[in-house]
Amino acid sequence: SLAVEGRTYDNQDRIPWQEKTIPLDKSKALNLYDNLVAVIYGKEKLRIPLEDVREQIRLINEAKKISGFYQ
């Protein structure tokens, strides 16, 4: 092991587990497939712009490069 003898990484922090159930408000749900069909038929605009998706993919790829994911 490369760790210094006697070194521990447990700082004794204890975070109490909490659970909560949050009811789903179906009136606010976004059905991406329904939106896509409506876009294809010219009835709606995309609710999530392609530019936002491209930026998210770019950020994920950048994080993978920095982390060494591709090595």
C-alpha angles and dihedrals in degrees: 000000000000094000119108111259112266094014115140129189097201107103091184093245111152119193112197113235114243129188128190132173114219115195115233116243098214091192088070097045116120115218103197094190093054088049092049092052090049090050091051090052091048095245099115143017121244109276090211110045117229089235089062092051092048091050091050091051090047091053093048091050091048091051090050091052093049093047094052092245091145096052 
